[in-house]
Amino acid sequence: MAFHFHYGRLTFKSDAPVVLVGVMTDAQALVKTLDFQLDIQSDNESLLYDATLEARSVYNETIHLAKEGVDWDAIPDRVANDANLVKNTTQRVVAKALGAMENYYEYDDFGLPSHTKDGVYPLRANYEEGYTLSLTDDGNVAFRISAKPYKHVRGVLEGDDAHLDILKTAIESDEWKIGTAEALFHDDTAELHVTVTNTEQTVRDTQDSQTVIGVDVNEDNVALTALSEDGVEDTLVIDFPEIKFERHRYFTMRKRVQNAGKDSIHDTLEGREERFVRDRLHKVSHHIVEWCQRFETPCIVFEDLKEMRESIDYGTRMNRRLHHLPFRALQYYSSYKAAFEGIPTAWIDPAYTSQQCPMCGHTERANRNKKRFKCRSCQHQDHADRGASINIAVKGIETHQDWNVPALNSLPQVQKVRRQASGAVDAPTVTSDTARGYHPDGIRGVSD
Protein backbone atom coordinates (compact mmCIF):
# COMPACT_ATOMS: atom_id res chain seq x y z
CA MET A 1 0.00 0.00 0.00
CA ALA A 2 1.71 3.19 -1.18
CA PHE A 3 1.37 6.66 0.27
CA HIS A 4 0.79 9.76 -1.79
CA PHE A 5 1.02 13.36 -0.64
CA HIS A 6 -0.86 16.30 -2.08
CA TYR A 7 -0.01 19.70 -0.65
CA GLY A 8 0.66 18.33 2.80
CA ARG A 9 -2.35 15.97 2.91
CA LEU A 10 -1.74 12.24 3.13
CA THR A 11 -3.87 9.70 1.25
CA PHE A 12 -3.67 5.98 0.55
CA LYS A 13 -3.31 4.78 -3.00
CA SER A 14 -5.75 1.90 -2.43
CA ASP A 15 -8.03 2.74 0.46
CA ALA A 16 -11.19 4.63 1.21
CA PRO A 17 -10.60 8.06 -0.33
CA VAL A 18 -9.60 10.98 1.81
CA VAL A 19 -11.18 14.20 0.62
CA LEU A 20 -8.73 16.98 -0.10
CA VAL A 21 -9.79 20.54 0.58
CA GLY A 22 -7.93 23.78 0.31
CA VAL A 23 -5.47 22.33 -2.17
CA MET A 24 -4.14 23.88 -5.32
CA THR A 25 -6.83 22.65 -7.67
CA ASP A 26 -9.63 24.35 -9.55
CA ALA A 27 -12.29 21.89 -8.33
CA GLN A 28 -12.77 21.76 -4.58
CA ALA A 29 -15.20 19.54 -2.74
CA LEU A 30 -17.65 20.89 -0.20
CA VAL A 31 -16.34 19.41 3.03
CA LYS A 32 -17.24 20.06 6.65
CA THR A 33 -16.10 18.65 9.98
CA LEU A 34 -18.94 18.12 12.47
CA ASP A 35 -18.18 17.97 16.20
CA PHE A 36 -20.24 15.94 18.66
CA GLN A 37 -20.11 14.75 22.27
CA LEU A 38 -20.45 11.02 22.89
CA ASP A 39 -23.18 9.79 25.21
CA ILE A 40 -21.66 6.34 25.76
CA GLN A 41 -24.35 3.83 26.71
CA SER A 42 -22.37 0.59 26.53
CA ASP A 43 -20.85 1.03 30.00
CA ASN A 44 -17.27 0.85 28.69
CA GLU A 45 -16.02 4.40 28.30
CA SER A 46 -12.68 3.24 29.69
CA LEU A 47 -12.28 1.06 26.58
CA LEU A 48 -12.36 4.15 24.35
CA TYR A 49 -9.90 5.93 26.62
CA ASP A 50 -7.52 2.95 26.50
CA ALA A 51 -7.80 2.94 22.70
CA THR A 52 -6.78 6.60 22.50
CA LEU A 53 -3.74 5.78 24.64
CA GLU A 54 -2.88 2.99 22.20
CA ALA A 55 -3.35 5.47 19.32
CA ARG A 56 -0.75 7.69 20.99
CA SER A 57 1.64 4.73 21.06
CA VAL A 58 1.00 4.10 17.34
CA TYR A 59 1.59 7.77 16.53
CA ASN A 60 4.83 7.90 18.53
CA GLU A 61 6.16 4.70 16.97
CA THR A 62 5.38 5.98 13.47
CA ILE A 63 7.19 9.27 14.07
CA HIS A 64 10.13 7.39 15.65
CA LEU A 65 10.48 5.03 12.67
CA ALA A 66 10.23 7.92 10.20
CA LYS A 67 12.99 9.77 12.05
CA GLU A 68 15.12 6.60 11.98
CA GLY A 69 14.91 6.59 8.19
CA VAL A 70 12.60 3.57 7.77
CA ASP A 71 10.92 3.42 4.35
CA TRP A 72 7.57 5.16 4.80
CA ASP A 73 5.79 2.54 2.68
CA ALA A 74 6.95 -0.15 5.13
CA ILE A 75 5.86 1.67 8.28
CA PRO A 76 2.06 0.99 8.21
CA ASP A 77 2.35 -2.81 8.25
CA ARG A 78 5.25 -2.74 10.67
CA VAL A 79 3.32 -0.64 13.18
CA ALA A 80 0.02 -2.49 12.63
CA ASN A 81 1.59 -5.83 13.57
CA ASP A 82 2.27 -4.59 17.11
CA ALA A 83 -0.76 -2.34 17.66
CA ASN A 84 -3.76 -3.42 19.72
CA LEU A 85 -6.17 -1.54 17.46
CA VAL A 86 -8.35 -2.35 14.49
CA LYS A 87 -6.04 -2.46 11.47
CA ASN A 88 -7.89 0.26 9.57
CA THR A 89 -7.74 2.53 12.61
CA THR A 90 -4.01 1.90 12.95
CA GLN A 91 -3.51 2.80 9.29
CA ARG A 92 -5.44 6.05 9.78
CA VAL A 93 -3.31 7.05 12.78
CA VAL A 94 -0.13 6.14 10.90
CA ALA A 95 -1.33 8.23 7.95
CA LYS A 96 -1.84 11.27 10.16
CA ALA A 97 1.56 10.84 11.79
CA LEU A 98 3.32 10.62 8.43
CA GLY A 99 1.27 13.59 7.28
CA ALA A 100 2.68 15.54 10.22
CA MET A 101 6.20 14.55 9.19
CA GLU A 102 5.53 15.53 5.57
CA ASN A 103 4.08 18.83 6.74
CA TYR A 104 7.24 19.47 8.73
CA TYR A 105 9.52 18.75 5.78
CA GLU A 106 7.37 20.79 3.39
CA TYR A 107 6.36 23.74 5.56
CA ASP A 108 7.72 23.39 9.11
CA ASP A 109 4.54 24.88 10.57
CA PHE A 110 4.95 23.49 14.10
CA GLY A 111 8.46 22.05 14.22
CA LEU A 112 9.58 18.42 14.09
CA PRO A 113 6.82 16.17 15.53
CA SER A 114 7.65 14.56 18.88
CA HIS A 115 7.68 10.79 19.37
CA THR A 116 7.86 10.93 23.18
CA LYS A 117 4.55 12.53 24.11
CA ASP A 118 2.33 10.89 26.70
CA GLY A 119 -1.45 10.91 27.00
CA VAL A 120 -4.24 10.27 24.54
CA TYR A 121 -4.32 10.71 20.76
CA PRO A 122 -7.41 10.84 18.50
CA LEU A 123 -8.64 7.46 17.34
CA ARG A 124 -9.09 7.79 13.56
CA ALA A 125 -11.34 5.53 11.54
CA ASN A 126 -13.05 5.24 8.16
CA TYR A 127 -16.83 5.15 8.06
CA GLU A 128 -18.34 1.64 8.13
CA GLU A 129 -14.91 0.18 8.88
CA GLY A 130 -13.78 1.64 12.20
CA TYR A 131 -17.09 3.26 13.10
CA THR A 132 -20.74 3.30 12.00
CA LEU A 133 -23.66 5.70 12.40
CA SER A 134 -27.42 5.08 12.23
CA LEU A 135 -30.69 6.85 12.96
CA THR A 136 -32.74 5.63 15.90
CA ASP A 137 -36.55 5.48 16.06
CA ASP A 138 -36.63 8.53 18.31
CA GLY A 139 -34.55 10.63 15.88
CA ASN A 140 -31.14 10.35 17.53
CA VAL A 141 -27.89 9.43 15.80
CA ALA A 142 -26.45 6.21 17.23
CA PHE A 143 -22.76 5.38 16.91
CA ARG A 144 -20.63 2.27 17.18
CA ILE A 145 -16.85 2.70 17.40
CA SER A 146 -14.47 -0.23 17.05
CA ALA A 147 -12.14 0.78 19.86
CA LYS A 148 -10.22 -2.52 19.94
CA PRO A 149 -10.43 -5.67 17.80
CA TYR A 150 -13.90 -7.18 18.36
CA LYS A 151 -14.64 -4.65 21.11
CA HIS A 152 -17.06 -1.79 20.47
CA VAL A 153 -18.23 1.39 22.18
CA ARG A 154 -21.88 2.31 21.59
CA GLY A 155 -24.14 5.24 22.34
CA VAL A 156 -25.74 8.35 20.78
CA LEU A 157 -24.31 11.63 19.57
CA GLU A 158 -25.06 14.95 21.23
CA GLY A 159 -24.20 18.42 20.00
CA ASP A 160 -25.18 21.42 17.93
CA ASP A 161 -28.57 21.02 16.23
CA ALA A 162 -27.21 22.34 12.93
CA HIS A 163 -24.41 19.75 12.92
CA LEU A 164 -26.83 16.98 13.84
CA ASP A 165 -29.17 18.00 11.01
CA ILE A 166 -26.33 17.87 8.47
CA LEU A 167 -25.21 14.45 9.71
CA LYS A 168 -28.74 13.03 9.64
CA THR A 169 -29.08 14.22 6.05
CA ALA A 170 -25.70 12.66 5.19
CA ILE A 171 -26.77 9.30 6.65
CA GLU A 172 -29.92 9.15 4.53
CA SER A 173 -28.91 11.00 1.34
CA ASP A 174 -26.71 9.85 -1.52
CA GLU A 175 -25.77 13.50 -2.01
CA TRP A 176 -23.48 13.33 1.02
CA LYS A 177 -20.57 11.07 1.85
CA ILE A 178 -19.49 10.39 5.43
CA GLY A 179 -15.72 10.13 5.73
CA THR A 180 -13.01 9.74 8.32
CA ALA A 181 -13.86 10.46 11.95
CA GLU A 182 -11.77 11.03 15.08
CA ALA A 183 -12.79 9.86 18.56
CA LEU A 184 -10.98 11.85 21.21
CA PHE A 185 -11.16 13.26 24.71
CA HIS A 186 -11.37 17.02 25.17
CA ASP A 187 -11.33 18.26 28.76
CA ASP A 188 -12.18 14.68 29.82
CA THR A 189 -15.25 14.69 27.56
CA ALA A 190 -15.49 12.00 24.86
CA GLU A 191 -16.08 13.51 21.42
CA LEU A 192 -16.46 12.38 17.81
CA HIS A 193 -15.42 14.65 14.93
CA VAL A 194 -16.96 13.48 11.65
CA THR A 195 -16.02 14.65 8.15
CA VAL A 196 -18.84 14.88 5.60
CA THR A 197 -18.63 15.74 1.90
CA ASN A 198 -21.30 16.94 -0.50
CA THR A 199 -20.71 14.71 -3.51
CA GLU A 200 -23.15 16.49 -5.83
CA GLN A 201 -21.60 19.95 -5.65
CA THR A 202 -18.14 21.36 -6.09
CA VAL A 203 -16.82 24.83 -5.65
CA ARG A 204 -17.17 26.84 -8.85
CA ASP A 205 -14.12 27.35 -11.03
CA THR A 206 -11.82 30.20 -10.03
CA GLN A 207 -12.38 31.85 -13.42
CA ASP A 208 -16.07 32.32 -12.65
CA SER A 209 -15.31 35.06 -10.13
CA GLN A 210 -16.12 38.75 -10.17
CA THR A 211 -14.09 39.64 -7.08
CA VAL A 212 -10.55 38.49 -6.34
CA ILE A 213 -9.44 38.76 -2.72
CA GLY A 214 -5.71 38.85 -2.09
CA VAL A 215 -4.69 37.51 1.33
CA ASP A 216 -1.30 38.40 2.77
CA VAL A 217 -0.47 36.24 5.82
CA ASN A 218 2.10 37.73 8.19
CA GLU A 219 3.67 37.06 11.57
CA ASP A 220 1.11 39.08 13.52
CA ASN A 221 -1.71 39.87 11.09
CA VAL A 222 -3.44 39.00 7.85
CA ALA A 223 -4.25 41.66 5.24
CA LEU A 224 -7.10 41.27 2.76
CA THR A 225 -7.95 43.32 -0.32
CA ALA A 226 -11.02 42.76 -2.52
CA LEU A 227 -10.37 43.69 -6.15
CA SER A 228 -12.99 43.77 -8.91
CA GLU A 229 -13.11 45.18 -12.44
CA ASP A 230 -14.07 48.51 -10.85
CA GLY A 231 -10.96 48.63 -8.66
CA VAL A 232 -10.27 48.02 -4.98
CA GLU A 233 -13.61 47.36 -3.25
CA ASP A 234 -12.36 47.21 0.33
CA THR A 235 -9.42 46.32 2.54
CA LEU A 236 -9.17 44.73 5.98
CA VAL A 237 -6.19 44.05 8.27
CA ILE A 238 -6.84 41.50 11.04
CA ASP A 239 -4.26 41.71 13.84
CA PHE A 240 -3.53 38.66 16.01
CA PRO A 241 -0.47 39.67 18.10
CA GLU A 242 -1.31 37.14 20.83
CA ILE A 243 -0.20 34.24 18.59
CA LYS A 244 3.30 35.66 18.24
CA PHE A 245 3.41 36.50 21.96
CA GLU A 246 2.19 33.08 23.13
CA ARG A 247 4.51 31.16 20.80
CA HIS A 248 7.50 33.07 22.12
CA ARG A 249 6.31 32.52 25.71
CA TYR A 250 5.89 28.79 25.19
CA PHE A 251 9.26 28.57 23.43
CA THR A 252 10.94 30.18 26.45
CA MET A 253 9.18 27.82 28.89
CA ARG A 254 10.02 24.74 26.81
CA LYS A 255 13.64 25.77 26.61
CA ARG A 256 13.84 26.05 30.40
CA VAL A 257 12.23 22.68 31.14
CA GLN A 258 14.27 21.01 28.39
CA ASN A 259 17.48 22.32 29.93
CA ALA A 260 16.24 20.95 33.26
CA GLY A 261 15.74 17.51 31.69
CA LYS A 262 11.95 17.50 32.17
CA ASP A 263 10.93 16.07 28.80
CA SER A 264 7.36 15.19 29.83
CA ILE A 265 6.65 18.80 30.80
CA HIS A 266 8.27 19.94 27.54
CA ASP A 267 5.87 17.77 25.52
CA THR A 268 2.87 19.00 27.54
CA LEU A 269 3.78 22.61 26.86
CA GLU A 270 4.26 21.86 23.17
CA GLY A 271 0.78 20.33 22.99
CA ARG A 272 -0.78 23.32 24.76
CA GLU A 273 0.93 25.70 22.35
CA GLU A 274 -0.35 23.84 19.30
CA ARG A 275 -3.91 23.77 20.64
CA PHE A 276 -3.79 27.49 21.46
CA VAL A 277 -2.45 28.44 18.03
CA ARG A 278 -4.87 26.22 16.13
CA ASP A 279 -7.82 27.60 18.07
CA ARG A 280 -6.82 31.18 17.25
CA LEU A 281 -6.17 30.35 13.59
CA HIS A 282 -9.61 28.77 13.27
CA LYS A 283 -11.17 31.97 14.62
CA VAL A 284 -9.13 34.17 12.27
CA SER A 285 -9.92 31.96 9.26
CA HIS A 286 -13.63 32.14 10.09
CA HIS A 287 -13.37 35.94 10.11
CA ILE A 288 -11.56 35.89 6.74
CA VAL A 289 -14.25 33.80 5.06
CA GLU A 290 -17.05 35.83 6.66
CA TRP A 291 -15.52 39.04 5.26
CA CYS A 292 -15.05 37.52 1.80
CA GLN A 293 -18.75 36.59 1.62
CA ARG A 294 -19.62 40.30 1.46
CA PHE A 295 -18.47 40.46 -2.16
CA GLU A 296 -19.97 39.22 -5.40
CA THR A 297 -18.73 35.75 -6.49
CA PRO A 298 -15.39 36.04 -4.68
CA CYS A 299 -12.21 34.02 -5.18
CA ILE A 300 -9.57 33.93 -2.45
CA VAL A 301 -5.94 34.11 -3.56
CA PHE A 302 -3.02 33.01 -1.38
CA GLU A 303 0.71 33.02 -1.89
CA ASP A 304 2.28 29.59 -2.35
CA LEU A 305 4.72 30.00 0.53
CA LYS A 306 6.62 26.73 0.18
CA GLU A 307 9.49 28.17 -1.81
CA MET A 308 9.64 31.28 0.37
CA ARG A 309 9.88 29.21 3.57
CA GLU A 310 12.76 27.20 2.15
CA SER A 311 14.70 30.34 1.23
CA ILE A 312 14.36 32.14 4.59
CA ASP A 313 17.73 32.69 6.28
CA TYR A 314 17.88 35.68 8.59
CA GLY A 315 19.90 34.25 11.47
CA THR A 316 19.06 31.67 14.13
CA ARG A 317 16.50 33.65 16.15
CA MET A 318 14.62 35.12 13.19
CA ASN A 319 14.71 31.78 11.33
CA ARG A 320 13.04 30.11 14.33
CA ARG A 321 10.30 32.74 14.38
CA LEU A 322 9.59 32.68 10.66
CA HIS A 323 10.02 28.98 9.91
CA HIS A 324 7.73 27.99 12.78
CA LEU A 325 4.92 30.39 11.99
CA PRO A 326 1.76 28.57 10.90
CA PHE A 327 1.36 30.39 7.58
CA ARG A 328 0.10 27.34 5.70
CA ALA A 329 -2.19 26.27 8.54
CA LEU A 330 -4.08 29.57 8.35
CA GLN A 331 -4.27 29.26 4.57
CA TYR A 332 -5.59 25.71 4.84
CA TYR A 333 -8.22 26.53 7.49
CA SER A 334 -9.41 29.50 5.45
CA SER A 335 -9.47 27.49 2.24
CA TYR A 336 -11.58 24.59 3.48
CA LYS A 337 -14.00 26.92 5.29
CA ALA A 338 -14.31 28.95 2.09
CA ALA A 339 -14.90 25.80 0.02
CA PHE A 340 -17.90 24.88 2.14
CA GLU A 341 -19.32 28.35 1.48
CA GLY A 342 -18.79 27.86 -2.26
CA ILE A 343 -15.76 30.17 -2.49
CA PRO A 344 -12.82 28.86 -4.56
CA THR A 345 -9.18 29.27 -3.62
CA ALA A 346 -6.25 30.02 -5.95
CA TRP A 347 -2.49 30.28 -5.45
CA ILE A 348 0.18 32.54 -6.91
CA ASP A 349 3.95 32.91 -6.91
CA PRO A 350 4.85 35.15 -3.92
CA ALA A 351 7.87 36.77 -5.59
CA TYR A 352 8.14 40.52 -4.83
CA THR A 353 4.57 40.96 -3.58
CA SER A 354 5.86 42.85 -0.52
CA GLN A 355 8.33 45.03 -2.46
CA GLN A 356 6.30 46.07 -5.50
CA CYS A 357 4.38 49.33 -5.55
CA PRO A 358 0.72 48.54 -6.34
CA MET A 359 0.28 51.96 -7.98
CA CYS A 360 3.22 52.24 -10.40
CA GLY A 361 4.74 48.75 -10.31
CA HIS A 362 8.21 49.86 -9.18
CA THR A 363 9.87 47.01 -7.27
CA GLU A 364 12.62 47.62 -4.73
CA ARG A 365 13.38 46.23 -1.28
CA ALA A 366 13.86 49.76 0.06
CA ASN A 367 10.20 50.51 -0.69
CA ARG A 368 9.21 48.73 2.52
CA ASN A 369 10.19 49.51 6.10
CA LYS A 370 8.35 47.17 8.51
CA LYS A 371 4.65 48.10 8.23
CA ARG A 372 5.27 51.26 6.20
CA PHE A 373 5.49 51.33 2.44
CA LYS A 374 6.84 54.29 0.47
CA CYS A 375 7.56 53.84 -3.21
CA ARG A 376 10.98 55.22 -4.17
CA SER A 377 9.64 55.99 -7.64
CA CYS A 378 6.14 57.51 -7.35
CA GLN A 379 6.22 58.31 -3.59
CA HIS A 380 3.01 56.34 -2.94
CA GLN A 381 2.67 55.58 0.79
CA ASP A 382 0.50 52.91 2.37
CA HIS A 383 0.17 50.15 4.97
CA ALA A 384 2.79 47.67 3.71
CA ASP A 385 0.69 44.56 4.26
CA ARG A 386 -2.30 46.10 2.51
CA GLY A 387 -0.05 46.84 -0.45
CA ALA A 388 1.11 43.22 -0.52
CA SER A 389 -2.49 41.97 -0.48
CA ILE A 390 -3.27 44.22 -3.47
CA ASN A 391 -0.34 42.76 -5.37
CA ILE A 392 -1.51 39.23 -4.52
CA ALA A 393 -4.98 40.05 -5.84
CA VAL A 394 -3.49 41.53 -9.02
CA LYS A 395 -1.42 38.39 -9.60
CA GLY A 396 -4.54 36.32 -8.96
CA ILE A 397 -6.39 38.19 -11.70
CA GLU A 398 -3.49 37.86 -14.12
CA THR A 399 -3.12 34.14 -13.42
CA HIS A 400 -6.66 32.88 -12.90
CA GLN A 401 -9.14 35.36 -14.48
CA ASP A 402 -10.05 36.31 -18.01
CA TRP A 403 -10.69 39.97 -17.17
CA ASN A 404 -8.14 42.73 -17.00
CA VAL A 405 -6.58 44.23 -13.91
CA PRO A 406 -8.38 47.52 -13.19
CA ALA A 407 -6.62 50.86 -12.90
CA LEU A 408 -5.64 51.61 -9.30
CA ASN A 409 -5.93 55.37 -9.21
CA SER A 410 -6.92 55.56 -5.55
CA LEU A 411 -7.27 53.20 -2.62
CA PRO A 412 -10.00 53.05 0.03
CA GLN A 413 -9.52 53.33 3.77
CA VAL A 414 -7.68 50.61 5.63
CA GLN A 415 -9.77 48.99 8.35
CA LYS A 416 -7.97 47.25 11.20
CA VAL A 417 -9.49 44.84 13.68
CA ARG A 418 -7.71 43.02 16.47
CA ARG A 419 -8.63 39.57 17.67
CA GLN A 420 -8.49 39.29 21.44
CA ALA A 421 -7.36 36.14 23.24
CA SER A 422 -11.02 35.34 23.87
CA GLY A 423 -11.70 35.44 20.14
CA ALA A 424 -13.69 38.67 20.29
CA VAL A 425 -13.07 41.38 17.73
CA ASP A 426 -12.63 45.05 18.58
CA ALA A 427 -14.53 47.68 16.65
CA PRO A 428 -12.53 48.63 13.55
CA THR A 429 -10.13 51.53 13.73
CA VAL A 430 -10.27 53.25 10.36
CA THR A 431 -7.39 55.16 8.89
CA SER A 432 -7.75 57.91 6.34
CA ASP A 433 -7.98 57.51 2.59
CA THR A 434 -4.82 56.82 0.66
CA ALA A 435 -4.83 58.41 -2.75
CA ARG A 436 -1.87 58.66 -5.03
CA GLY A 437 -0.11 62.00 -4.59
CA TYR A 438 -1.80 62.90 -1.29
CA HIS A 439 0.34 61.90 1.68
CA PRO A 440 1.12 64.57 4.28
CA ASP A 441 3.64 64.04 7.04
CA GLY A 442 1.21 62.06 9.15
CA ILE A 443 1.26 59.33 6.48
CA ARG A 444 -2.51 59.11 6.20
CA GLY A 445 -3.76 55.63 5.54
CA VAL A 446 -0.87 53.90 7.30
CA SER A 447 -1.55 52.04 10.54
CA ASP A 448 1.17 50.45 12.65
N, C-alpha and C positions, 0 to 999 in steps of 0.2 A: 504494500500500500504506500504510494508515494505522496509526498506533501507538495503543495503548491502555494506560493505566496502572491498576493495581489495587493499592493499598496499597504503592506503591513497587516493584512488579514489572512489568516491561515485557513485553508480548506483541504479536504481529502480528495484525492483523484477519484476514488471509487467508494463513495459513502453518501449518506444523506446530504443533500446540498446545504451549504452554509450561505445565506444571503449576504451579499456584499452591498453596503451602502456607503455613500460618501466617497466613492472611489472615482478615479479619473476616467469615467465613461460617460457617454451621452445619455444612455438609458439607465435610470436608477429606479429600483423597486421601492414601493411604499412599504416601509418597515417600521414597526413600533415595538418597544419593549414594555410589557405590562407587569406591574409589581403587585404582588398579593401577599397577605399573611396566611399562614397555614394553620387551620384548626384541625390538629391531628386527633383522630378519633379511634386509632388502632392501638392506643395505649403503649406505644413504643417510640416516643419522641427521642429517647436516648439512642435508638438505632440510627436515626438520621444524624444526630450529633456525632456519633462514632464514625459514620461514613464521611462526614466533612473533615474529620481528623485524618482519615485514611486518604482523602483527596489531597490534603496538604502534603502528606508523605509522597504521593505520586507526583505532585507538582515539584517538590524539592528534588526528588530523584531525577526527574526529567531535566531540570535546570543543571543539576550536578553533572549528569552525563554529557549534556551539551557543552558545558564548560571544559570537560575533559577531552573533548574532540571526537566523541562517538558519532558515527554517521547518523544524521537525523532520521533517515528512513528506517534505521534499525532500532531506534529508541522505543517506539510504541509497543512493539511485541516484547521487547526486553523488559519494559516496565510492567506491562500487563501480566506477565507470567508470575510476578511477585505480589501483585496488588490484590487486596481482598475487596474488590469492587466488581460490578458488572463490567464486562469487557468494553462495551460501547461507552460507558461512563468513563472508564479509564482512558480510552482514546480521546474523548472530548477534553479531559483535563490535560492530557499530554499535548493536545493541539493548542490549547490556550497557553501553556507554558512555553512551547516553542514559538508561539506567536509573540510572546513577551520578549523572547531572545531576539527574534527577527526585528521587532520594533526597536530594540536597543541598538542593534547593528545598523539599522536603516536611519533611525531618527534620534535615538538616545534621549527620549522624552523624560524618563524617570530613572536613568542610571541602570547599571547592570543588575538584573534580577537576582535576588538572594535565594540560596538553596538551604538556608539554615533557620528559616522562620518557624516558629511554633504556632499552635492554634489551629483554627478551622480554615477551610478553603471551600469555595462554592463547588457543589456537586453538579457537574454538567451532564446533560443527557439529551438525546434526540427524542422527539415525540414518537410515541408508540414503540419505543425500544427501551429507553431508560425511565420513561414516565408516560402516563396516560391521563386523559381528561374526559369527563362525561357529564351530561346534564342529569340531575336528579328530578324526581317527580315534583318536588316542591320548588324547582327553579334554581337550585344551587349548582355550583360547578364542583364536582367531586374529582379528587386526584388520587393517583396511585404512583408512588415513587419507588423504584427498585433501588433501595439503599445499599443492599448487599446481595450477593447471588442467592436467589430464591427467598429473599426476605424483603417485604414491602412495607411502606408506610402509607396509611390511607387517611382520608379526611375530606374536608371541603375548604374551598378558597374563600377568603374574606378580603375586602378592600374597596377601592374607589368604584362607585357605581358605573362610571363611564368606562373604566377598564374592564369591569365584569361584563358590560354589555358588548364590548368589542370581542371579548373572548368567547362569549356565548354565540355570537354571530359566526366567529371563525370555526367553532366546533360543528355548526350545522351547515355552513355554506361552503360551496366549492370555490367561491371567489377568494377565500382566505386560506392561507397555509400556516399551520402551527409549526414552529421550528424548535431550535434548541432552547432549553430552559436551564436555569441555575437554582438549585436549592441551597439556601445559606442561612446563617444566623446573623441578625443585625440587632445589636443591643439585647441579646439573649432571646430574641423573637425569631421563630422560624418563618422564612419567607420563600416564595417561589417567583422568579422573574422569567416571564415567558415571552419569546419573540414571535410575533405574527407578521405575515406578509400578505398584502393584497396582490393576488396573482393576476387579476384582470386589468389592473391599471399600472402604468409606469409614469414616471415624471416626464413631462414634455421635453422635447429636444431643446438644447440650449439656444439654438438659432431662432426659436419661436418666442423670443423675449423682446419686450419693449423697454425694459429698464435693466441696466447692468449695474450691479452693486459691487464695487471694489472693497475688499476687506484687508486691511493692513494689521496683522497681529504683531504686537510688540511685548516687551518685557513687563510693562505695567498698564497697558491699555490696548484697546482695539479700535481702529478708526474705520468708519464706513462712509462711503460716498455713493449716492444713487445718481446714475448718469443715463439720460435718455436722449432722443434725437433733438430735444429742445435745450439740452445743456445739463448742468448740475441741478438736480431736483432738491437734494438736501444732503446734509452731512451730520454725522454723529460720532463723538469720541466717548467710548465707555472706559472709564478708569477702573482698574482693580489692583491698587497698590498693595492690598493685604496679601495677595498671592506671593509677590516678591518678598515681602517682609516675613511671612510665615516660613517660606522655604529657606531663607537665610537663617531664621531662628532655629528651625529643625536641624539644619546642617551643623550649626554650632553645637547644639545639644548632642547630636550623634557623634560628632568628633570627640567630644569630651568623654562620653561613655565608652566609645571605641578605644580611646587611649587608656581607659581604666580597665579594659578587658571585659566589659559587660556586654557581650554580644547579643544576649536575649533582649536587653533594654534597647539596644541599637535597632534591632529588627522591629520592635514594637513602635519606636518613634518613626521609623521609615514607613510603616503601614499607616500610622496616623497622618503623616504628611501627605501620602498619596490620596487618602480618603478626603482630606481637607481640600486639596487642590482639585480633585475631580468634582467634588460638590460645587465648588465655586465656578469651575469651567462649565458645568451643566447649566448653572444659573445665567452666566454670561451668554452662552450659546442660545439659550431660550430668548434672551433679550434681543440678540442679533436677528433671529428669525422673525420675532414679533415685529421688529422695526421694518424688516424687508417686506413684510406682508402689506405695508401701507402703499406700496407702489404697484403700478400696472404690470402684470406678467413679468415679475423680476427674475433675474438670474444672478446667483452669487458667484463671485470670482475670487479665488484665493491664489496666493503665490505657491508654487511647488518648491517648498523650502529644503528639500533633500540635499540638493547640490550646495545650497548656501550653508547648511549646517556642517557639511563635510569640509568646507573651506574656511570656517571660522578659526582664527588663531590670534588671539589678542592677549596672550599671557595666561598663566595658570588660573588666577582668580576669575578673570573675565570669561575665560573658556568654560569654567565650571558653571557660571551663571547662565551663559547663553546656551551651551550644549544641553543643559538639563531643563531648560524651559519647555513647557508642554505646548509648543506651537501647534504641532500636528494634532494633538489631542483636542484642542479647541476647534481646529478646522474640522475634524472628524465629527465631533458632537454637533457642531452647527450644520454640517452637511446632511447627516442622517435625520436631524429634526426638520431641516428644510425639505428633504425629500418627502417626508410624510405629509407636508403641507403643499406638495406639488411644485416646489421650487427647485429647479435644477442647479447643479454646481459645476463650475468650470475651473480650470487651472491654467496659470500662465508662468512664463519664465520670469523670475524675480529680478533679473539683472537691471540695475540702475533705477529701480522704482523710487528709491529714497533720495537719489541725487538729482533726478531730472526735474526741471521746472515744468509744471503742468501748463503754464501759460505760453512760454516761448519754445520749450523743448531743449533749452541749454542744459547740458549735463556736466556736473563738476562736483567733486566731493566737498569742496569748500562752500557749496550752496547751503549745506546743512550744518547747524550747530545745535546738537541735542534736539530739543523740541521746536527750535526756531529755524525757519527756512527763509533765506534771502538769496534770490537769483543774482549771480554776479554779472549777468548779461542785461536783463530787463528790469532788475531791482524789485521784482515781485516778492512780497513777503507774506508768509502764511504759517499756520500750524504745520510742522513738518510731517506729522503722521497723516493729517488730512491730505496733504499734497501727495503722499505716497499712495493713499487709497484712490485718489483721482487717477494717478498713473496706472494703477492696477486695473481700474475700470476701463480706461482707454485701451490698454492691451487686451482686455477681455473682449471689447468690441472688435478690435482689429483681428483677433484670432478666431472668435466664435460667432460673430454676427455678420449679417449681409447688409447692414446699414452703416453709414459713415459716422465717424467721430464728429460730434458737434463742435462748433466754435466755442471756446471758453473765454468769453470776453469779461465776465465777472463771476464771482463765486459768492454763494449765500453765506449766512452766518454759520459759525461753528457752534454746535451744541455739545456740551460736555455733561455727562452724568457719571456719578461715582457709585459703584456697588459697595455697600457696607458689608461687614463680616456676616451680618444676619441675612444678607441677600437682598435687603431693601435698596431702593434706588432713590438718591436725592433728587430734588427738583432740578431741572437743567439750569446750568449757568450759561448764558448766551453771550458770546463775544460779538463785536461789531462786524459789519460787512467788510469783506475784503474785495476790493475792486482794483484791477490793474491800474497802477499809477496813482493810487490814493493810499498812502501809508505814512502818517505822521509819526513823530518820535515814539509815541506810545505803542506802536506796532499793533494797530487795530486788527482784530481778527485772529490774534495769536494768543493761545492760552497755554500756560505752563503745566 
